[in-house]
């Protein structure tokens, strides 16, 4: 039989109910409920209630909240929050409801009635620590009736709420396993996991983040606010699955799962078995040699991998055989499941990340690390560009252009010139963009003249939707990997030398000497300028239309052609955003074939057969009229292996070419008819 002790304390309308229950794992429960009915209109909550205070600890000032009878859900009274134009970052009100303790285990629930005025926003957050200083989980309600729940910089839940009407907003939380469920009017909006199992207070302030899409104005009423915490009594032996890696990425990517296991027993955990299942595959491992103290965590990175599947699929982690004794004393927390829904990239989509960096910048090693991470993980979908400032690798026009977009400190950057972001958040911004359908798919082509060091680049835009072509510009960027320098300008300042982990920079001095530094993704030029070439697309563009723009770059001797990347960018000249891009090495662009300005006309005149070939090929020219004809053949490395000038030709021609002595491989055949140039691919078997 369950013994219960109920203790009621009445203080105005504040009711605190303490009771002791003795089911397995449960201890004293704490309740708080407030409906404001016993207070006078105009009372400051921080003054009349010992359970409320203000962020700055000065109740009764403008940062406190007052009781009002202008609107209420039950009875006649509530509290009202409103921004003022002088407070673009929220406020002036900023109130705090501290809990009776810092909660780290057990069940926690929170609920309040909320009325958000039309066209306005609202905000509250859960805080960490005994001083309540750190925001753990925030809830931002925007003026467009969307609500976003964030944990740090990560959006956990985005959902809708009703404006200009009372509704119930609540959370049901399992602090043992870090699971948070959001409810609106009793209907679940999703269950998410967090990375910390600790809360100590609720902070409420009028705020509508402009940075995140708000309009800066918030006004709302709160009524019938309550919370309930039921602590957890640790059994003798208990391991709980407290977290599964979110495994960000795209469908078809290979991922290595990780699981966070928490000791929710009184006995130190030395070993356990772990099973992780996803999309029909299960990985099982036995983990030993541990020493996990009560309430501590252990992170397990499994040695095997999964392939992310398109669509929404659960990944399930289960812990068992704790300390080799089989089942533990609480099986309810042995398993955890989260849904994975990998991003499916749009066809032909490439996202551009332009990073602002400099060798003088001590925090910029962070940019180096995350640019490499993005390149390694998303190489075929990501075009990273390191735009240097005030160092030997600076391209002044590019640096100046970036300075007009990004006002934050270094390192920072732009993803598709849509949002500025610290490199730490490049992946999140990338994943937001990669599924966006592009207006056109871009293909780079190239021809490299080793004698003159001239690189001819063609960017062909094949439009995927009908549009107004004059709304778009085209820019070309050349980047280089493996850049090194000998003078002190190439020394990299390094504030991570004090030991803060950052991809190995924590083991290097400050500054890192030039002879220890290799710089990748370095912007070498942007053509014709930061905004791109205008007027190259016709006013009206139809689906499947292809428009080609040509660029000529003189390659300085100090650039390594084999380490260059060609990046084309389709820029919306109204928004300034990058609609789509392409990226290739010089050799990959050569293999694609250089497309001259008049190529479409030339291509209609010529044919090359057989292709693939072994000994003799025939070049058919259908409409050469009193024009000079020249044919050059280049190997895959851009080396000229055959050249013939046929002089002025008239009428239709069939020109045989002997390729019997060519090695097997891919070649480029450049046909010049008068002033028109075309490039065809040729395969020798």
VEXLOSE-64131 format. One line per 3 residues: their letters; for each residue x negated, y negated, z negated of C-alpha. Coordinates in Angstrom, 1 decimal. Each point is the difference from the previous one (the first is absolute). Layout:
# VEXLOSE-64131
A) X,Y,Z  ...
//
This chain:
# VEXLOSE-64131
XXX) 0.0,0.0,0.0  -1.3,-3.5,0.9  -0.5,-2.3,-3.0
XXX) 0.6,-3.6,0.8  -0.6,-3.2,-1.9  1.6,-3.2,1.2
XXX) -1.0,-3.4,-1.2  1.8,-3.1,1.3  -1.3,-3.5,-0.4
XXX) 2.3,-2.8,1.1  -1.6,-3.4,0.7  2.5,-2.3,1.7
XXX) 0.7,1.9,3.2  -3.3,1.8,0.0  0.4,3.7,-0.8
XXX) -3.0,2.2,-0.7  0.8,3.6,-0.4  -2.7,2.2,-1.4
XXX) 0.6,3.7,-0.1  -2.0,3.1,-0.5  0.7,3.1,2.1
XXX) -1.9,3.3,-0.2  0.4,1.8,3.3  -3.3,1.3,1.5
XXX) -2.4,-2.8,0.8  2.2,-2.9,-1.1  -0.5,-2.4,-3.0
XXX) 1.4,-3.3,-1.1  2.0,-1.9,2.7  0.1,-3.8,0.2
XXX) 2.9,-1.9,1.5  0.6,-3.8,0.7  3.1,-1.6,1.4
XXX) 0.8,-3.7,0.4  3.1,-1.6,1.4  -0.6,-3.6,-1.3
XXX) 3.6,-0.4,-1.3  -1.0,-1.0,-3.5  -2.2,-2.9,1.1
XXX) 0.9,-3.6,0.6  -0.1,-1.5,3.5  -3.4,-1.7,0.4
XXX) -1.8,2.2,-2.5  -3.5,1.0,0.9  -0.4,3.8,-0.2
XXX) -3.6,-0.3,-1.3  1.3,-2.1,-2.9  3.1,1.9,-1.0
XXX) -1.1,3.5,0.5  -3.2,1.6,-1.5  0.1,2.5,2.9
XXX) -0.6,-2.6,2.7  -2.9,-2.3,0.5  -1.7,-2.0,2.8
XXX) -3.1,0.8,2.0  -2.0,-2.8,-1.5  1.4,0.6,-3.5
XXX) 1.8,-3.3,-0.3  3.8,0.8,-0.4  2.4,-2.9,0.5
XXX) -2.0,-1.7,2.7  0.8,-0.1,3.8  -1.5,3.4,0.4
XXX) 2.7,1.5,-2.2  3.4,1.1,1.3  3.3,-1.4,-1.2
XXX) 3.4,1.6,-0.6  2.7,-1.2,2.4  3.8,0.5,0.4
XXX) -0.1,-0.9,3.7  0.2,3.6,1.1  0.1,3.4,-1.8
XXX) 0.6,3.7,0.7  1.6,0.8,-3.4  1.4,-2.6,-2.4
XXX) -0.8,-3.6,0.8  -3.8,-0.3,-0.4  -3.2,0.9,1.8
XXX) -3.5,-1.4,0.6  -1.0,-2.0,3.1  -3.3,-0.3,1.9
XXX) -0.8,-2.5,2.7  -3.1,-1.3,1.8  -0.7,-3.6,0.5
XXX) -1.7,-1.4,3.1  -3.0,-1.1,-2.1  -0.7,3.7,-0.8
XXX) -0.7,1.8,3.3  -1.6,2.9,-1.9  3.1,0.6,-2.1
XXX) 1.4,-1.4,-3.2  0.0,-2.1,-2.0  1.7,2.7,-2.1
XXX) -2.1,3.0,-0.9  1.4,2.1,-2.8  -1.2,3.3,-1.5
XXX) 1.8,2.9,-1.8  -2.8,1.9,-1.8  0.7,3.6,-0.9
XXX) -0.5,1.3,-3.5  -3.1,1.9,1.2  -2.1,0.7,3.1
XXX) 1.8,2.9,1.6  -2.2,2.6,1.6  2.2,3.2,-0.2
XXX) 3.6,0.9,-0.1  3.1,-1.1,1.8  0.8,-3.7,0.6
XXX) 3.1,-1.6,1.5  0.7,-3.6,0.8  3.2,-1.6,1.2
XXX) 1.5,-3.5,0.5  2.8,-1.7,1.8  -1.3,-2.4,2.6
XXX) 1.7,-2.8,2.1  -2.3,-1.5,2.7  1.4,-3.1,1.6
XXX) 0.2,0.1,3.8  -3.1,-1.2,1.9  -2.1,0.3,-3.2
XXX) -2.3,2.6,-1.6  -0.7,1.6,-3.4  -3.0,1.7,-1.6
XXX) -1.0,2.0,-3.1  -2.9,2.4,-0.8  -1.2,2.6,-2.5
XXX) -3.2,-0.9,-1.8  -3.0,1.9,-1.4  -2.1,-0.2,-3.1
XXX) 0.4,-1.1,-3.6  -0.2,-3.7,1.3  2.4,0.7,2.9
XXX) -2.4,-1.8,2.3  -0.1,2.4,3.0  2.9,0.4,2.4
XXX) 0.6,3.7,0.7  3.2,0.3,2.0  1.7,-3.0,1.6
XXX) 3.5,-0.4,1.4  0.4,-2.8,2.6  3.5,-0.8,1.3
XXX) -0.1,-2.1,3.1  2.5,-2.5,1.5  0.9,2.5,2.8
XXX) 1.4,2.5,-2.5  -2.9,2.3,0.1  -1.8,1.3,-3.1
XXX) -3.7,1.2,-0.1  -1.5,1.9,-2.9  -3.8,-0.3,-0.1
XXX) -2.7,1.7,-1.9  -3.0,-2.2,0.4  -0.2,-0.8,3.7
XXX) 2.0,3.1,1.1  3.6,-0.2,1.0  1.7,3.0,-1.7
XXX) 3.7,-0.6,0.8  1.7,-2.4,2.4  3.8,0.0,-0.2
XXX) 3.0,-2.3,0.1  1.9,-1.8,-2.7  3.3,-2.0,0.0
XXX) -0.2,-3.8,-0.4  2.6,-2.2,-1.6  1.5,2.8,-2.1
XXX) -0.9,1.8,-3.2  -1.7,3.4,0.4  -1.9,2.4,-2.2
XXX) -3.8,0.4,0.4  -1.7,2.8,-1.9  -3.0,2.2,-0.3
XXX) -0.3,3.6,-1.3  -3.7,0.7,-0.8  -1.9,3.1,-1.0
XXX) -3.2,-1.4,-1.5  -1.4,3.5,-0.4  -0.3,0.5,3.7
XXX) 0.2,-3.6,1.2  3.3,0.3,1.9  2.2,-3.1,0.4
XXX) 3.5,0.2,1.4  1.7,-3.2,1.1  3.8,-0.2,-0.2
XXX) 2.5,-2.6,1.3  3.5,0.3,-1.3  -0.9,3.5,-1.2
XXX) -1.2,1.2,3.5  -3.6,1.1,0.4  -2.1,-2.0,2.4
XXX) -2.9,2.4,-0.3  -2.5,1.5,-2.4  -3.6,-1.1,0.2
XXX) -3.2,0.8,-1.9  -2.2,-2.6,-1.5  -3.7,0.2,-0.9
XXX) 0.3,-1.0,-3.7  2.2,1.4,-2.7  0.2,-3.1,-2.3
XXX) 2.5,-2.8,-0.5  0.2,-2.5,-2.8  2.4,-2.8,1.0
XXX) 2.3,-1.5,2.5  -0.8,-3.4,1.5  2.8,-2.0,1.7
XXX) -0.6,-3.2,2.1  1.6,-1.7,2.9  -2.2,0.8,3.0
XXX) 0.4,0.7,3.7  -3.3,0.7,1.5  -0.7,-2.1,3.1
XXX) -3.0,2.1,0.8  2.1,3.2,0.2  2.8,-1.7,2.0
XXX) 2.0,-1.8,-2.6  1.2,-3.7,0.3  -1.4,-1.1,-3.4
XXX) 3.4,-0.4,-1.6  1.5,2.2,-2.6  3.2,-0.4,-2.1
XXX) 1.8,2.9,-1.8  1.9,1.0,-3.1  -0.7,3.0,-2.3
XXX) 2.5,1.6,-2.3  0.2,3.2,-2.1  -3.8,0.8,0.1
XXX) -1.2,3.1,-1.8  -2.8,2.5,-0.3  -0.3,3.5,-1.6
XXX) -3.2,1.9,-0.8  -0.2,3.6,-1.2  -3.5,1.0,-1.0
XXX) -1.5,3.4,0.8  -1.4,2.4,-2.7  -3.0,1.8,1.4
XXX) 0.3,3.8,-0.1  -3.0,2.2,-0.6  -1.0,0.7,3.6
XXX) 1.4,-1.9,2.9  -1.4,-1.2,3.4  2.1,-2.3,2.1
XXX) -0.3,-1.0,3.7  -0.1,-3.8,-0.4  -0.8,-1.0,3.5
XXX) -0.5,1.1,3.6  -2.0,-2.1,2.5  2.3,-2.0,2.3
XXX) -2.2,1.1,2.9  0.5,-3.1,2.2  -0.6,0.5,3.7
XXX) 1.5,1.0,3.3  1.5,3.2,1.3  -2.6,2.5,1.1
XXX) -2.6,-1.4,-2.3  -2.0,2.5,-2.2  0.4,-0.8,-3.7
XXX) -1.5,1.3,-3.2  2.6,0.1,-2.8  -0.8,-1.0,-3.6
XXX) 1.9,0.6,-3.1  0.0,-1.7,-3.4  0.5,2.3,-3.0
XXX) 0.8,-1.3,-3.4  -0.5,1.7,-3.4  3.4,-0.4,-1.8
XXX) -0.9,2.5,-2.7  -2.1,-0.1,-3.2  -2.5,2.5,1.2
XXX) -2.9,-1.0,2.3  0.4,1.4,3.5  -3.0,1.9,1.4
XXX) 1.5,1.6,3.1  3.1,0.4,2.1  1.2,1.2,3.4
XXX) 1.5,-2.4,2.6  2.2,0.7,3.0  0.8,-2.7,2.6
XXX) 2.5,0.7,2.7  0.8,-2.0,3.1  1.7,0.7,3.3
XXX) -0.2,3.8,-0.4  -3.6,0.2,-1.2  -1.1,0.5,-3.6
XXX) -3.5,-0.7,-1.4  -0.8,1.8,-3.3  -3.0,-0.7,-2.2
XXX) -1.2,0.9,-3.5  -1.6,-2.9,-1.9  -2.3,0.7,-2.9
XXX) -2.8,-1.6,-2.1  2.3,-2.8,-1.1  0.5,-1.9,-3.2
XXX) 3.2,-2.0,0.2  0.9,-1.5,-3.4  3.7,-0.6,-1.0
XXX) 1.7,-2.7,2.1  -3.1,-0.2,2.3  0.0,0.7,3.8
XXX) -2.0,2.1,2.4  -0.1,-0.7,3.7  -0.4,3.1,2.3
XXX) -1.0,-0.5,3.7  0.9,3.2,1.7  -2.7,1.5,2.3
XXX) 2.4,0.8,2.8  2.0,-2.3,2.2  3.4,-0.4,1.6
XXX) 1.0,-1.4,3.4  2.7,-2.8,-0.5  3.2,0.9,1.8
XXX) 2.4,-2.5,1.5  3.2,-0.5,-1.9  0.8,0.0,-3.7
XXX) -1.3,3.1,-1.8  -0.6,0.7,-3.7  -3.5,0.8,-1.4
XXX) 0.3,1.9,-3.3  -2.7,0.5,-2.6  0.3,2.6,-2.8
XXX) -2.3,0.6,-2.9  -0.1,3.4,-1.8  -2.1,2.4,-2.1
XXX) -1.2,-2.7,-2.3  -3.1,1.1,-1.9  0.5,3.4,1.5
XXX) 3.1,0.7,-2.2  2.7,0.0,2.7  3.1,-2.3,-0.5
XXX) -0.5,-3.1,-2.3  2.5,-1.2,-2.6  1.9,-2.4,2.3
XXX) 0.7,1.3,3.5  2.2,-3.1,0.9  -3.1,-2.0,1.0
XXX) -2.0,2.7,1.7  1.0,-1.1,3.6  0.3,-3.2,1.8
XXX) 1.3,-0.8,3.5  -0.3,-3.1,2.1  1.1,-0.6,3.6
XXX) -2.5,-0.8,2.7  1.1,-1.7,3.1  -3.1,-0.7,2.2
XXX) 0.0,-2.9,2.4  0.5,1.0,3.7  -2.0,-2.5,2.1
XXX) 1.6,-1.7,2.9  -1.3,1.2,3.4  -3.1,-1.9,1.1
XXX) -0.1,-2.0,-3.2  -3.3,-1.4,-1.3  -0.1,-2.3,-3.1
XXX) -2.7,-2.7,-0.3  -1.7,-0.7,-3.4  -2.0,-3.3,0.1
XXX) -2.1,-0.2,-3.2  -1.6,-3.2,-1.2  -3.4,0.8,-1.5
XXX) -3.5,-1.4,-0.4  -3.4,1.2,-1.3  0.1,-2.8,-2.6
XXX) 3.2,1.4,-1.5  -0.6,2.2,-3.0  3.5,1.6,0.1
XXX) -0.2,0.7,3.8  -1.5,3.5,-0.5  3.7,0.9,-0.8
XXX) 0.8,-1.0,3.6  -2.8,2.2,1.4  1.3,3.0,-2.0
XXX) 3.7,-0.3,1.0  -0.8,-0.9,3.6  -2.0,3.3,0.2
XXX) 2.9,1.8,-1.7  2.5,-1.2,2.5  -2.2,0.8,2.9
XXX) -0.6,3.5,-1.3  3.6,0.8,-0.7  1.8,-1.8,2.8
XXX) -2.7,-0.3,2.8  2.4,0.4,2.9  2.6,-2.4,-1.3
XXX) -2.1,-2.7,-1.7  -2.2,-2.7,1.4  -2.2,-1.5,-2.7
XXX) -1.8,-3.3,0.5  -2.4,-1.5,-2.5  0.1,-3.8,0.5
XXX) -3.1,-1.4,-1.7  -0.3,-3.4,-1.6  -3.1,-2.1,-0.5
XXX) -2.5,2.8,0.7  -2.1,1.1,3.0  2.9,2.0,1.4
XXX) 2.5,-2.8,0.1  2.0,-0.7,3.1  1.0,-3.6,-0.7
XXX) 3.2,-0.2,2.1  1.3,3.3,-1.5  -0.9,-1.0,-3.6
XXX) 1.7,-3.4,0.5  3.2,1.7,1.3  0.1,2.4,-2.9
XXX) -0.4,-2.9,-2.4  3.3,-1.5,1.3  1.9,3.1,-0.9
XXX) -1.6,1.2,-3.3  -0.3,-2.4,-2.9  -0.9,2.6,-2.7
XXX) -3.6,0.7,-1.0  -2.4,2.6,1.5  0.4,2.8,0.8
XXX) 3.4,-0.2,1.5  1.5,0.5,3.4  3.0,0.2,2.3
XXX) 1.9,3.1,1.2  1.3,-0.7,3.5  -0.1,-3.7,-1.1
XXX) 3.3,0.7,-1.8  -1.1,0.2,-3.7  -3.2,-1.0,-1.8
XXX) -1.3,2.7,-2.3  -2.9,1.0,-2.1  -1.8,3.0,1.7
XXX) 1.3,2.1,-2.9  3.4,-0.3,1.5  -0.9,0.4,3.7
XXX) 1.4,3.5,0.1  3.4,-1.1,-1.4  0.3,-2.8,2.5
XXX) -1.2,2.3,2.8  2.7,2.6,-0.8  2.6,-2.8,0.1
XXX) -1.0,-0.8,3.6  -1.0,3.2,1.7  3.6,1.2,0.7
XXX) 1.0,-3.3,1.6  0.8,0.4,3.7  -2.5,-2.0,2.1
XXX) 1.2,-2.3,2.7  -2.8,1.4,2.3  -2.6,2.8,-0.2
XXX) -3.5,-1.2,0.7  -2.7,1.9,1.9  -3.6,-1.1,0.2
XXX) -2.2,0.5,3.0  -3.6,-1.0,0.6  -2.9,-0.1,2.4
XXX) -3.6,-0.6,-1.4  -2.8,-1.3,2.3  -3.2,1.1,-1.8
XXX) -2.1,-2.1,2.3  1.7,-3.3,-0.9  1.4,1.0,-3.5
XXX) 3.4,-1.1,1.2  3.0,1.8,-1.5  3.2,-0.2,2.0
XXX) 3.1,0.7,-2.0  3.6,0.5,1.1  2.9,0.1,-2.4
XXX) 3.1,1.4,1.6  3.3,-0.6,-1.7  2.9,2.4,0.8
XXX) 3.2,-1.5,-1.3  2.3,2.3,-2.0  2.9,-2.5,-0.1
XXX) 1.2,-2.9,2.1  -1.1,-3.3,-1.4  -1.1,-3.5,0.7
XXX) -3.6,0.4,1.0  -0.8,-3.6,-0.7  0.5,0.7,-3.7
XXX) -3.2,2.0,-0.1  -3.8,-0.6,0.2  -2.8,2.4,0.4
XXX) -3.3,0.0,-1.8  -3.1,2.1,0.2  -2.3,0.8,-3.0
XXX) -3.3,1.7,0.2  -1.3,1.6,-3.3  -3.2,1.8,-0.8
XXX) -0.8,2.7,-2.5  -3.4,0.7,-1.5  -1.1,-3.7,-0.2
XXX) -3.2,-0.6,-2.0  -2.3,-2.9,-0.6  -3.4,-0.7,-1.5
XXX) 0.4,-3.4,-1.6  1.6,-1.0,-3.3  3.2,-1.1,1.8
XXX) 0.8,3.7,0.3  -0.3,0.6,-3.8  3.4,0.9,-1.3
XXX) 1.1,-1.6,-3.3  1.4,2.8,-2.2  2.0,-0.8,-3.2
XXX) 0.7,3.8,-0.4  -3.7,0.5,-1.0  1.2,-0.2,-3.7
XXX) 1.6,3.4,0.3  3.5,-0.6,1.2  0.7,3.0,2.4
XXX) 0.2,-1.1,3.6  -1.0,2.6,2.6  -3.6,0.3,-1.2
XXX) -0.7,-3.8,-0.3  0.0,0.5,-3.7  -3.4,1.7,0.3
XXX) -1.5,-2.7,2.2  -1.7,-3.3,-1.2  1.3,-3.5,0.4
XXX) -0.7,-1.0,2.6  -0.4,3.1,2.1  -3.2,-0.6,2.1
XXX) 0.5,-0.3,3.8  -2.0,3.1,0.7  2.5,2.0,-2.0
XXX) 3.1,-1.5,1.8  1.7,1.2,3.1  3.1,-2.1,1.1
XXX) 2.8,1.5,2.0  3.1,-1.4,1.9  -1.9,-3.3,0.4
XXX) 1.8,-2.5,2.2  -2.3,-1.0,2.9  2.3,-2.1,2.1
XXX) 3.7,-0.8,0.5  1.1,-1.0,3.5  1.2,-2.4,1.2
XXX) 0.7,-1.3,-3.5  1.7,0.8,-3.3  3.5,-0.4,1.4
XXX) -0.6,2.0,3.2  0.5,-0.8,3.7  3.3,-1.5,0.9
XXX) 1.9,0.0,3.3  -1.2,3.4,1.1  3.4,1.7,-0.2
XXX) 3.0,-0.9,2.2  2.9,-1.8,-1.5  2.2,3.1,0.3
XXX) -1.4,3.5,-0.6  1.8,3.2,0.6  -0.5,3.5,-1.6
XXX) -3.0,1.8,1.5  -1.5,-3.2,1.5  -3.8,0.1,-0.3
XXX) -2.0,-3.2,-0.1  -3.8,0.0,-0.1  -2.3,-2.7,-1.3
XXX) -3.8,0.1,0.6  -2.9,-1.2,-2.1  -3.7,-0.3,0.6
XXX) -2.5,0.2,-2.9  -3.7,-0.6,0.2  -1.5,2.5,-2.5
XXX) -2.9,-1.4,-2.0  -3.1,2.2,-0.3  0.5,0.3,-3.7
XXX) 3.4,1.7,0.3  0.1,3.8,0.3  2.4,0.8,2.8
XXX) 0.5,3.5,-1.3  1.2,-1.5,-3.4  2.5,-2.5,1.4
XXX) 3.7,0.3,-0.1  2.5,-1.7,2.3  3.2,-1.3,-1.7
XXX) 2.8,-1.5,2.0  2.7,-1.9,-1.9  3.5,-0.9,1.3
XXX) 0.9,-3.1,-2.0  3.5,-1.5,-0.3  -0.7,-3.7,0.5
XXX) 3.2,-1.1,-1.8  -0.7,1.9,-3.3  -3.7,0.3,0.4
XXX) 0.3,3.7,-0.9  -1.8,2.8,1.7  2.6,2.2,1.8
XXX) -2.3,2.8,1.0  -3.6,0.8,0.7  -2.4,2.5,1.6
XXX) -3.4,1.1,-1.1  -2.8,2.0,1.7  -3.7,0.4,0.3
XXX) -1.6,-1.4,3.1  -0.4,3.5,1.4  3.6,0.9,-0.7
XXX) 1.1,-3.1,1.9  -2.4,0.9,2.9  1.6,3.4,0.1
XXX) 3.5,-1.6,0.2  -1.2,-1.9,3.1  -0.4,-3.7,0.5
XXX) 3.1,-1.6,1.5  -0.8,-3.1,2.2  2.4,-2.9,0.3
XXX) 1.0,1.2,3.5  -0.1,3.7,-0.8  3.7,0.6,0.6
XXX) -0.3,-1.1,3.6  -3.2,1.9,0.5  1.3,3.2,-1.6
XXX) 2.8,0.0,2.6  -2.6,0.2,2.8  -2.3,2.8,-1.3
XXX) 0.1,3.7,-0.9  -2.7,2.3,-1.2  0.2,3.7,0.6
XXX) -0.6,2.8,-1.0  -0.2,-1.0,-3.6  -1.4,2.0,-1.9
XXX) -2.7,0.7,2.6  -3.1,2.1,0.4  -1.9,-1.1,3.2
XXX) 1.8,-2.4,2.4  2.6,-2.6,-0.8  1.9,-2.2,2.4
XXX) 0.8,-3.6,-0.6  3.1,-1.0,2.0  0.5,-3.7,0.6
XXX) 3.3,-0.9,1.5  -0.1,-3.7,0.9  -3.5,-1.4,0.2
XXX) 0.2,-2.8,2.6  -3.3,-1.8,0.9  -1.2,0.4,-3.6
XXX) -3.3,1.2,-1.5  0.3,3.4,-1.7  -2.5,1.1,-2.8
XXX) 0.1,3.1,-2.2  -1.9,0.5,-3.3  0.1,3.0,-2.3
XXX) -0.9,-0.1,-3.7  -0.5,2.8,-2.4  1.6,0.2,-3.5
XXX) -2.8,-2.1,-1.4  0.5,-2.8,2.5  -3.1,0.8,2.0
XXX) 0.3,-0.6,3.8  -0.5,3.4,1.7  1.1,-0.8,3.5
XXX) 0.5,-3.2,2.1  1.0,-0.5,3.6  0.9,-3.1,2.0
XXX) 2.2,0.8,3.0  0.0,-3.5,1.3  3.0,-1.6,1.7
XXX) 2.7,2.5,0.8  3.2,-0.2,2.0  3.2,2.2,-0.2
XXX) 0.5,3.2,-2.0  -3.1,1.9,-1.1  -1.0,3.4,-1.3
XXX) -3.4,-0.2,-1.6  -1.7,3.3,-1.1  -2.3,-0.2,-3.1
XXX) -2.5,2.7,-0.9  0.1,0.8,-3.8  -1.5,3.4,0.2
XXX) -3.0,-1.1,-2.0  2.0,-1.6,-2.8  0.1,1.8,-3.4
XXX) 3.4,1.1,-1.3  1.8,-2.8,-1.9  2.0,-3.2,0.2
XXX) -1.0,-2.8,2.4  1.4,-3.4,0.9  0.3,-0.9,3.7
XXX) 0.1,-3.8,0.7  1.4,-0.9,3.4  -0.4,-3.6,1.1
XXX) 2.0,-1.1,3.0  -0.7,-3.6,0.8  0.4,-1.9,-3.3
XXX) 2.2,2.7,-1.5  -1.4,2.6,-2.4  1.6,3.3,-1.1
XXX) -1.3,2.7,-2.3  1.0,3.7,0.3  -0.9,2.9,-2.3
XXX) -1.7,3.0,1.6  -0.6,3.4,-1.6  -2.8,2.2,1.3
X) 0.4,3.7,-0.9
//
